[in-house]
Structures are given as C-alpha cells and as structure tokens.
Amino acid sequence: MTVRPPRHISGKAEPKDPLLAVVEHEALEEKAATLSRLMTRLETALAALQAHDAAAAGTEPADGRDRLLAEAGEALWHVVIQRDLCGLRRHEELMRSLKVPPAVRLRMGPLRR
C-alpha cells in the first residue's frame, strides 16, 4: 500500500477545465461580496450597541440593549460562518479589530423569533 499526499499539496495539478475555472472564480466573488455585506451589517450593529451604551452610561440597562445584543450576536454569527466558507478560520484578529464585546460573543447565534 502506497500513501501519497493530496494532489493540491503534491504540486501535480491536473489541467483545469476553463469553464469550471470561471464558475469557481464567480463563486469566490460571490463569497467575498457576501462577506463584505455581512461585515457592514455587523459594524452597524456594533455601532448601534455602542451608541446605546454611551447614551445609557450610568443608568440602568434599558430594554433595548437586550435586542441590540441579540442583533449584534446574530450578525457576528453570520460573519463567522461566511468567513469559514471563505477559508478564514481564525477569528480572534477580527474580534480584536472590531472590538467585539464579550457580551456579543456570548450572544453569537440565531435570533429567537
């Protein structure tokens, strides 16, 4: 029995069908465009949460914060899934650069409707 490395590692690539290459390229473009839209939605949700927290500084947490946390958690969940689909598996730098609060990370998941 012979063990060989996968073809994408061994360097011996089979010639690609040009039509398949075009379809793969378009699929990659769609993944990137979707990731961009989801990132914008996440940034908007985080900004709304931050604005709410700044306005409510020093007071009891308002009812709207729970909804904003849930929306930001769902937006974060969508971004993480899309990043995984694009092959981006490490999310810590994203969390750091967007300054995602721990409360949003804990709420990551679908909204309860």
N, CA, C and O atoms as a GROMACS GRO file, in nm:
protein
  452
    1MET      N    1   0.084  -0.116   0.000
    1MET     CA    2   0.000   0.000   0.000
    1MET      C    3   0.089   0.124   0.000
    1MET      O    4   0.184   0.133   0.078
    2THR      N    5   0.059   0.217  -0.089
    2THR     CA    6   0.135   0.341  -0.100
    2THR      C    7   0.051   0.458  -0.051
    2THR      O    8  -0.067   0.470  -0.083
    3VAL      N    9   0.114   0.542   0.028
    3VAL     CA   10   0.045   0.661   0.078
    3VAL      C   11   0.100   0.781   0.002
    3VAL      O   12   0.220   0.807   0.003
    4ARG      N   13   0.012   0.853  -0.062
    4ARG     CA   14   0.052   0.971  -0.138
    4ARG      C   15  -0.013   1.095  -0.078
    4ARG      O   16  -0.122   1.088  -0.023
    5PRO      N   17   0.056   1.210  -0.090
    5PRO     CA   18  -0.007   1.333  -0.041
    5PRO      C   19  -0.122   1.374  -0.133
    5PRO      O   20  -0.126   1.332  -0.248
    6PRO      N   21  -0.213   1.454  -0.083
    6PRO     CA   22  -0.322   1.502  -0.169
    6PRO      C   23  -0.267   1.578  -0.289
    6PRO      O   24  -0.158   1.635  -0.284
    7ARG      N   25  -0.342   1.579  -0.395
    7ARG     CA   26  -0.294   1.640  -0.520
    7ARG      C   27  -0.267   1.789  -0.506
    7ARG      O   28  -0.173   1.841  -0.568
    8HIS      N   29  -0.348   1.858  -0.425
    8HIS     CA   30  -0.325   2.002  -0.412
    8HIS      C   31  -0.197   2.033  -0.335
    8HIS      O   32  -0.149   2.146  -0.339
    9ILE      N   33  -0.141   1.934  -0.265
    9ILE     CA   34  -0.015   1.954  -0.193
    9ILE      C   35   0.103   1.902  -0.276
    9ILE      O   36   0.212   1.959  -0.270
   10SER      N   37   0.083   1.798  -0.351
   10SER     CA   38   0.194   1.734  -0.421
   10SER      C   39   0.249   1.816  -0.536
   10SER      O   40   0.359   1.789  -0.584
   11GLY      N   41   0.176   1.917  -0.581
   11GLY     CA   42   0.226   2.001  -0.689
   11GLY      C   43   0.188   1.952  -0.827
   11GLY      O   44   0.206   2.024  -0.925
   12LYS      N   45   0.137   1.832  -0.837
   12LYS     CA   46   0.094   1.779  -0.966
   12LYS      C   47  -0.054   1.807  -0.983
   12LYS      O   48  -0.139   1.730  -0.938
   13ALA      N   49  -0.084   1.916  -1.046
   13ALA     CA   50  -0.224   1.953  -1.065
   13ALA      C   51  -0.271   1.911  -1.203
   13ALA      O   52  -0.200   1.925  -1.302
   14GLU      N   53  -0.389   1.860  -1.206
   14GLU     CA   54  -0.448   1.826  -1.335
   14GLU      C   55  -0.491   1.955  -1.402
   14GLU      O   56  -0.532   2.050  -1.335
   15PRO      N   57  -0.484   1.961  -1.536
   15PRO     CA   58  -0.528   2.083  -1.603
   15PRO      C   59  -0.677   2.107  -1.576
   15PRO      O   60  -0.758   2.015  -1.583
   16LYS      N   61  -0.709   2.233  -1.545
   16LYS     CA   62  -0.847   2.268  -1.512
   16LYS      C   63  -0.925   2.299  -1.637
   16LYS      O   64  -0.874   2.353  -1.735
   17ASP      N   65  -1.050   2.264  -1.630
   17ASP     CA   66  -1.143   2.300  -1.735
   17ASP      C   67  -1.164   2.450  -1.728
   17ASP      O   68  -1.194   2.501  -1.620
   18PRO      N   69  -1.148   2.524  -1.838
   18PRO     CA   70  -1.163   2.670  -1.832
   18PRO      C   71  -1.302   2.715  -1.786
   18PRO      O   72  -1.315   2.816  -1.717
   19LEU      N   73  -1.404   2.641  -1.822
   19LEU     CA   74  -1.539   2.678  -1.778
   19LEU      C   75  -1.555   2.659  -1.627
   19LEU      O   76  -1.618   2.739  -1.559
   20LEU      N   77  -1.496   2.552  -1.577
   20LEU     CA   78  -1.500   2.528  -1.433
   20LEU      C   79  -1.424   2.638  -1.359
   20LEU      O   80  -1.467   2.682  -1.253
   21ALA      N   81  -1.313   2.681  -1.414
   21ALA     CA   82  -1.236   2.788  -1.352
   21ALA      C   83  -1.317   2.918  -1.345
   21ALA      O   84  -1.310   2.990  -1.245
   22VAL      N   85  -1.394   2.947  -1.448
   22VAL     CA   86  -1.477   3.068  -1.449
   22VAL      C   87  -1.585   3.059  -1.342
   22VAL      O   88  -1.609   3.155  -1.270
   23VAL      N   89  -1.649   2.944  -1.332
   23VAL     CA   90  -1.755   2.925  -1.233
   23VAL      C   91  -1.697   2.934  -1.091
   23VAL      O   92  -1.758   2.995  -1.003
   24GLU      N   93  -1.580   2.874  -1.070
   24GLU     CA   94  -1.518   2.881  -0.938
   24GLU      C   95  -1.481   3.026  -0.903
   24GLU      O   96  -1.496   3.068  -0.789
   25HIS      N   97  -1.434   3.100  -1.001
   25HIS     CA   98  -1.399   3.240  -0.980
   25HIS      C   99  -1.524   3.321  -0.944
   25HIS      O  100  -1.519   3.404  -0.853
   26GLU      N  101  -1.633   3.299  -1.013
   26GLU     CA  102  -1.757   3.370  -0.983
   26GLU      C  103  -1.810   3.334  -0.844
   26GLU      O  104  -1.861   3.419  -0.772
   27ALA      N  105  -1.796   3.208  -0.807
   27ALA     CA  106  -1.839   3.166  -0.673
   27ALA      C  107  -1.755   3.234  -0.566
   27ALA      O  108  -1.808   3.276  -0.462
   28LEU      N  109  -1.626   3.245  -0.590
   28LEU     CA  110  -1.539   3.313  -0.496
   28LEU      C  111  -1.574   3.461  -0.484
   28LEU      O  112  -1.571   3.518  -0.375
   29GLU      N  113  -1.608   3.524  -0.597
   29GLU     CA  114  -1.651   3.664  -0.595
   29GLU      C  115  -1.778   3.681  -0.512
   29GLU      O  116  -1.791   3.776  -0.436
   30GLU      N  117  -1.872   3.588  -0.528
   30GLU     CA  118  -1.997   3.595  -0.452
   30GLU      C  119  -1.972   3.578  -0.302
   30GLU      O  120  -2.034   3.646  -0.220
   31LYS      N  121  -1.883   3.486  -0.267
   31LYS     CA  122  -1.850   3.467  -0.125
   31LYS      C  123  -1.791   3.595  -0.067
   31LYS      O  124  -1.827   3.635   0.044
   32ALA      N  125  -1.701   3.658  -0.141
   32ALA     CA  126  -1.637   3.780  -0.094
   32ALA      C  127  -1.738   3.894  -0.082
   32ALA      O  128  -1.734   3.971   0.014
   33ALA      N  129  -1.828   3.906  -0.179
   33ALA     CA  130  -1.929   4.011  -0.175
   33ALA      C  131  -2.024   3.990  -0.056
   33ALA      O  132  -2.063   4.086   0.011
   34THR      N  133  -2.061   3.867  -0.032
   34THR     CA  134  -2.149   3.836   0.081
   34THR      C  135  -2.079   3.867   0.213
   34THR      O  136  -2.141   3.922   0.304
   35LEU      N  137  -1.952   3.832   0.223
   35LEU     CA  138  -1.876   3.863   0.344
   35LEU      C  139  -1.871   4.014   0.366
   35LEU      O  140  -1.883   4.060   0.480
   36SER      N  141  -1.852   4.089   0.262
   36SER     CA  142  -1.848   4.235   0.272
   36SER      C  143  -1.981   4.290   0.324
   36SER      O  144  -1.983   4.375   0.413
   37ARG      N  145  -2.092   4.242   0.269
   37ARG     CA  146  -2.225   4.287   0.315
   37ARG      C  147  -2.249   4.251   0.461
   37ARG      O  148  -2.302   4.331   0.538
   38LEU      N  149  -2.209   4.130   0.499
   38LEU     CA  150  -2.229   4.086   0.637
   38LEU      C  151  -2.141   4.163   0.734
   38LEU      O  152  -2.182   4.192   0.846
   39MET      N  153  -2.019   4.198   0.691
   39MET     CA  154  -1.931   4.279   0.775
   39MET      C  155  -1.992   4.417   0.799
   39MET      O  156  -1.986   4.470   0.910
   40THR      N  157  -2.050   4.475   0.695
   40THR     CA  158  -2.115   4.605   0.710
   40THR      C  159  -2.230   4.596   0.809
   40THR      O  160  -2.247   4.685   0.893
   41ARG      N  161  -2.308   4.491   0.799
   41ARG     CA  162  -2.420   4.471   0.892
   41ARG      C  163  -2.369   4.455   1.036
   41ARG      O  164  -2.429   4.510   1.130
   42LEU      N  165  -2.259   4.381   1.054
   42LEU     CA  166  -2.202   4.364   1.188
   42LEU      C  167  -2.151   4.497   1.242
   42LEU      O  168  -2.176   4.530   1.358
   43GLU      N  169  -2.079   4.572   1.160
   43GLU     CA  170  -2.026   4.701   1.205
   43GLU      C  171  -2.141   4.795   1.244
   43GLU      O  172  -2.129   4.868   1.343
   44THR      N  173  -2.250   4.793   1.169
   44THR     CA  174  -2.366   4.876   1.202
   44THR      C  175  -2.428   4.834   1.335
   44THR      O  176  -2.463   4.919   1.417
   45ALA      N  177  -2.441   4.703   1.355
   45ALA     CA  178  -2.499   4.653   1.480
   45ALA      C  179  -2.411   4.687   1.600
   45ALA      O  180  -2.461   4.723   1.706
   46LEU      N  181  -2.279   4.675   1.584
   46LEU     CA  182  -2.188   4.708   1.693
   46LEU      C  183  -2.190   4.858   1.723
   46LEU      O  184  -2.184   4.898   1.839
   47ALA      N  185  -2.200   4.940   1.618
   47ALA     CA  186  -2.208   5.085   1.639
   47ALA      C  187  -2.337   5.123   1.711
   47ALA      O  188  -2.335   5.209   1.799
   48ALA      N  189  -2.448   5.060   1.676
   48ALA     CA  190  -2.575   5.088   1.744
   48ALA      C  191  -2.567   5.048   1.890
   48ALA      O  192  -2.617   5.120   1.977
   49LEU      N  193  -2.507   4.936   1.919
   49LEU     CA  194  -2.492   4.892   2.058
   49LEU      C  195  -2.402   4.987   2.136
   49LEU      O  196  -2.432   5.022   2.250
   50GLN      N  197  -2.293   5.029   2.074
   50GLN     CA  198  -2.202   5.122   2.140
   50GLN      C  199  -2.269   5.257   2.166
   50GLN      O  200  -2.252   5.316   2.272
   51ALA      N  201  -2.346   5.305   2.068
   51ALA     CA  202  -2.418   5.431   2.086
   51ALA      C  203  -2.521   5.420   2.198
   51ALA      O  204  -2.536   5.512   2.278
   52HIS      N  205  -2.589   5.308   2.204
   52HIS     CA  206  -2.688   5.286   2.310
   52HIS      C  207  -2.620   5.284   2.445
   52HIS      O  208  -2.670   5.345   2.540
   53ASP      N  209  -2.507   5.214   2.456
   53ASP     CA  210  -2.436   5.206   2.583
   53ASP      C  211  -2.383   5.343   2.626
   53ASP      O  212  -2.385   5.376   2.744
   54ALA      N  213  -2.336   5.423   2.529
   54ALA     CA  214  -2.286   5.556   2.561
   54ALA      C  215  -2.399   5.647   2.609
   54ALA      O  216  -2.381   5.728   2.700
   55ALA      N  217  -2.516   5.634   2.547
   55ALA     CA  218  -2.630   5.717   2.587
   55ALA      C  219  -2.685   5.676   2.723
   55ALA      O  220  -2.739   5.759   2.796
   56ALA      N  221  -2.672   5.549   2.757
   56ALA     CA  222  -2.727   5.498   2.882
   56ALA      C  223  -2.621   5.486   2.990
   56ALA      O  224  -2.642   5.416   3.089
   57ALA      N  225  -2.506   5.553   2.973
   57ALA     CA  226  -2.397   5.543   3.070
   57ALA      C  227  -2.443   5.592   3.206
   57ALA      O  228  -2.500   5.700   3.218
   58GLY      N  229  -2.418   5.511   3.308
   58GLY     CA  230  -2.452   5.549   3.444
   58GLY      C  231  -2.596   5.522   3.484
   58GLY      O  232  -2.635   5.550   3.597
   59THR      N  233  -2.676   5.467   3.394
   59THR     CA  234  -2.815   5.436   3.427
   59THR      C  235  -2.835   5.285   3.420
   59THR      O  236  -2.745   5.211   3.379
   60GLU      N  237  -2.950   5.242   3.459
   60GLU     CA  238  -2.984   5.101   3.450
   60GLU      C  239  -2.989   5.059   3.303
   60GLU      O  240  -3.029   5.139   3.218
   61PRO      N  241  -2.949   4.936   3.270
   61PRO     CA  242  -2.958   4.891   3.132
   61PRO      C  243  -3.103   4.896   3.082
   61PRO      O  244  -3.195   4.849   3.148
   62ALA      N  245  -3.119   4.955   2.965
   62ALA     CA  246  -3.254   4.969   2.908
   62ALA      C  247  -3.297   4.841   2.838
   62ALA      O  248  -3.216   4.752   2.811
   63ASP      N  249  -3.426   4.834   2.810
   63ASP     CA  250  -3.480   4.716   2.744
   63ASP      C  251  -3.421   4.697   2.605
   63ASP      O  252  -3.405   4.584   2.560
   64GLY      N  253  -3.390   4.805   2.537
   64GLY     CA  254  -3.340   4.796   2.401
   64GLY      C  255  -3.203   4.733   2.389
   64GLY      O  256  -3.166   4.684   2.282
   65ARG      N  257  -3.126   4.732   2.497
   65ARG     CA  258  -2.991   4.675   2.491
   65ARG      C  259  -2.996   4.526   2.463
   65ARG      O  260  -2.913   4.473   2.388
   66ASP      N  261  -3.091   4.458   2.522
   66ASP     CA  262  -3.102   4.313   2.500
   66ASP      C  263  -3.127   4.282   2.352
   66ASP      O  264  -3.068   4.190   2.296
   67ARG      N  265  -3.214   4.360   2.291
   67ARG     CA  266  -3.243   4.342   2.148
   67ARG      C  267  -3.120   4.373   2.063
   67ARG      O  268  -3.090   4.302   1.968
   68LEU      N  269  -3.048   4.481   2.099
   68LEU     CA  270  -2.928   4.519   2.025
   68LEU      C  271  -2.819   4.413   2.039
   68LEU      O  272  -2.748   4.383   1.943
   69LEU      N  273  -2.806   4.357   2.157
   69LEU     CA  274  -2.710   4.248   2.178
   69LEU      C  275  -2.744   4.127   2.093
   69LEU      O  276  -2.657   4.065   2.032
   70ALA      N  277  -2.871   4.093   2.089
   70ALA     CA  278  -2.915   3.978   2.009
   70ALA      C  279  -2.889   4.001   1.860
   70ALA      O  280  -2.844   3.911   1.790
   71GLU      N  281  -2.917   4.123   1.812
   71GLU     CA  282  -2.894   4.153   1.670
   71GLU      C  283  -2.745   4.152   1.637
   71GLU      O  284  -2.705   4.101   1.532
   72ALA      N  285  -2.663   4.206   1.726
   72ALA     CA  286  -2.518   4.205   1.703
   72ALA      C  287  -2.464   4.062   1.710
   72ALA      O  288  -2.375   4.026   1.633
   73GLY      N  289  -2.518   3.980   1.800
   73GLY     CA  290  -2.476   3.840   1.810
   73GLY      C  291  -2.510   3.762   1.684
   73GLY      O  292  -2.431   3.680   1.639
   74GLU      N  293  -2.628   3.788   1.629
   74GLU     CA  294  -2.665   3.720   1.505
   74GLU      C  295  -2.578   3.766   1.389
   74GLU      O  296  -2.536   3.686   1.306
   75ALA      N  297  -2.550   3.897   1.383
   75ALA     CA  298  -2.464   3.949   1.276
   75ALA      C  299  -2.324   3.890   1.287
   75ALA      O  300  -2.263   3.856   1.186
   76LEU      N  301  -2.272   3.878   1.409
   76LEU     CA  302  -2.141   3.817   1.429
   76LEU      C  303  -2.142   3.671   1.386
   76LEU      O  304  -2.047   3.624   1.323
   77TRP      N  305  -2.246   3.600   1.419
   77TRP     CA  306  -2.260   3.460   1.381
   77TRP      C  307  -2.256   3.445   1.229
   77TRP      O  308  -2.188   3.356   1.177
   78HIS      N  309  -2.329   3.532   1.157
   78HIS     CA  310  -2.330   3.527   1.012
   78HIS      C  311  -2.190   3.552   0.954
   78HIS      O  312  -2.148   3.485   0.860
   79VAL      N  313  -2.119   3.650   1.011
   79VAL     CA  314  -1.985   3.681   0.962
   79VAL      C  315  -1.890   3.563   0.985
   79VAL      O  316  -1.812   3.528   0.896
   80VAL      N  317  -1.897   3.502   1.101
   80VAL     CA  318  -1.808   3.390   1.133
   80VAL      C  319  -1.835   3.273   1.038
   80VAL      O  320  -1.741   3.210   0.990
   81ILE      N  321  -1.961   3.245   1.011
   81ILE     CA  322  -1.994   3.136   0.918
   81ILE      C  323  -1.942   3.168   0.778
   81ILE      O  324  -1.883   3.081   0.713
   82GLN      N  325  -1.963   3.291   0.731
   82GLN     CA  326  -1.918   3.327   0.596
   82GLN      C  327  -1.766   3.326   0.588
   82GLN      O  328  -1.711   3.284   0.486
   83ARG      N  329  -1.698   3.370   0.694
   83ARG     CA  330  -1.551   3.364   0.694
   83ARG      C  331  -1.505   3.218   0.684
   83ARG      O  332  -1.409   3.189   0.613
   84ASP      N  333  -1.572   3.129   0.756
   84ASP     CA  334  -1.537   2.986   0.746
   84ASP      C  335  -1.555   2.936   0.602
   84ASP      O  336  -1.471   2.862   0.552
   85LEU      N  337  -1.663   2.976   0.538
   85LEU     CA  338  -1.687   2.934   0.400
   85LEU      C  339  -1.580   2.988   0.304
   85LEU      O  340  -1.550   2.927   0.202
   86CYS      N  341  -1.524   3.104   0.339
   86CYS     CA  342  -1.418   3.163   0.257
   86CYS      C  343  -1.280   3.108   0.292
   86CYS      O  344  -1.181   3.146   0.229
   87GLY      N  345  -1.274   3.021   0.390
   87GLY     CA  346  -1.146   2.961   0.428
   87GLY      C  347  -1.072   3.038   0.537
   87GLY      O  348  -0.957   3.006   0.568
   88LEU      N  349  -1.136   3.139   0.594
   88LEU     CA  350  -1.075   3.218   0.701
   88LEU      C  351  -1.120   3.160   0.834
   88LEU      O  352  -1.231   3.186   0.879
   89ARG      N  353  -1.034   3.082   0.896
   89ARG     CA  354  -1.075   3.005   1.013
   89ARG      C  355  -1.038   3.071   1.146
   89ARG      O  356  -1.092   3.034   1.250
   90ARG      N  357  -0.948   3.168   1.145
   90ARG     CA  358  -0.905   3.233   1.270
   90ARG      C  359  -0.981   3.364   1.285
   90ARG      O  360  -0.972   3.452   1.199
   91HIS      N  361  -1.056   3.376   1.392
   91HIS     CA  362  -1.145   3.490   1.408
   91HIS      C  363  -1.100   3.587   1.518
   91HIS      O  364  -1.161   3.692   1.537
   92GLU      N  365  -0.994   3.553   1.590
   92GLU     CA  366  -0.952   3.639   1.702
   92GLU      C  367  -0.910   3.778   1.655
   92GLU      O  368  -0.942   3.877   1.721
   93GLU      N  369  -0.840   3.786   1.544
   93GLU     CA  370  -0.800   3.917   1.493
   93GLU      C  371  -0.922   4.001   1.454
   93GLU      O  372  -0.924   4.122   1.476
   94LEU      N  373  -1.020   3.937   1.396
   94LEU     CA  374  -1.146   4.006   1.363
   94LEU      C  375  -1.211   4.061   1.489
   94LEU      O  376  -1.254   4.177   1.492
   95MET      N  377  -1.218   3.979   1.592
   95MET     CA  378  -1.280   4.022   1.718
   95MET      C  379  -1.205   4.140   1.778
   95MET      O  380  -1.265   4.234   1.830
   96ARG      N  381  -1.072   4.133   1.770
   96ARG     CA  382  -0.990   4.241   1.825
   96ARG      C  383  -1.003   4.370   1.744
   96ARG      O  384  -1.018   4.478   1.802
   97SER      N  385  -0.998   4.358   1.612
   97SER     CA  386  -1.002   4.478   1.528
   97SER      C  387  -1.138   4.548   1.533
   97SER      O  388  -1.145   4.670   1.524
   98LEU      N  389  -1.246   4.472   1.546
   98LEU     CA  390  -1.379   4.531   1.555
   98LEU      C  391  -1.419   4.563   1.699
   98LEU      O  392  -1.525   4.622   1.723
   99LYS      N  393  -1.334   4.524   1.794
   99LYS     CA  394  -1.362   4.545   1.936
   99LYS      C  395  -1.498   4.487   1.975
   99LYS      O  396  -1.582   4.555   2.034
  100VAL      N  397  -1.517   4.360   1.938
  100VAL     CA  398  -1.643   4.292   1.969
  100VAL      C  399  -1.648   4.265   2.119
  100VAL      O  400  -1.562   4.196   2.172
  101PRO      N  401  -1.749   4.319   2.188
  101PRO     CA  402  -1.760   4.298   2.333
  101PRO      C  403  -1.787   4.151   2.366
  101PRO      O  404  -1.848   4.079   2.288
  102PRO      N  405  -1.740   4.107   2.482
  102PRO     CA  406  -1.766   3.968   2.524
  102PRO      C  407  -1.915   3.934   2.527
  102PRO      O  408  -1.953   3.821   2.498
  103ALA      N  409  -1.999   4.032   2.561
  103ALA     CA  410  -2.144   4.005   2.566
  103ALA      C  411  -2.197   3.969   2.428
  103ALA      O  412  -2.288   3.887   2.417
  104VAL      N  413  -2.142   4.028   2.323
  104VAL     CA  414  -2.186   3.996   2.187
  104VAL      C  415  -2.136   3.857   2.148
  104VAL      O  416  -2.209   3.780   2.085
  105ARG      N  417  -2.014   3.825   2.187
  105ARG     CA  418  -1.961   3.691   2.157
  105ARG      C  419  -2.047   3.583   2.223
  105ARG      O  420  -2.073   3.478   2.164
  106LEU      N  421  -2.090   3.611   2.345
  106LEU     CA  422  -2.175   3.513   2.415
  106LEU      C  423  -2.313   3.499   2.351
  106LEU      O  424  -2.377   3.395   2.362
  107ARG      N  425  -2.357   3.603   2.285
  107ARG     CA  426  -2.489   3.601   2.219
  107ARG      C  427  -2.482   3.554   2.074
  107ARG      O  428  -2.584   3.552   2.005
  108MET      N  429  -2.363   3.516   2.028
  108MET     CA  430  -2.347   3.475   1.888
  108MET      C  431  -2.438   3.356   1.858
  108MET      O  432  -2.429   3.251   1.922
  109GLY      N  433  -2.524   3.374   1.758
  109GLY     CA  434  -2.618   3.269   1.719
  109GLY      C  435  -2.742   3.331   1.659
  109GLY      O  436  -2.752   3.453   1.648
  110PRO      N  437  -2.836   3.247   1.619
  110PRO     CA  438  -2.958   3.299   1.556
  110PRO      C  439  -3.047   3.373   1.656
  110PRO      O  440  -3.049   3.342   1.775
  111LEU      N  441  -3.119   3.470   1.604
  111LEU     CA  442  -3.216   3.544   1.686
  111LEU      C  443  -3.332   3.452   1.721
  111LEU      O  444  -3.375   3.370   1.641
  112ARG      N  445  -3.382   3.468   1.841
  112ARG     CA  446  -3.503   3.394   1.880
  112ARG      C  447  -3.622   3.476   1.834
  112ARG      O  448  -3.638   3.591   1.874
  113ARG      N  449  -3.704   3.419   1.752
  113ARG     CA  450  -3.819   3.492   1.697
  113ARG      C  451  -3.947   3.444   1.760
  113ARG      O  452  -4.054   3.494   1.727
   0.00000   0.00000   0.00000
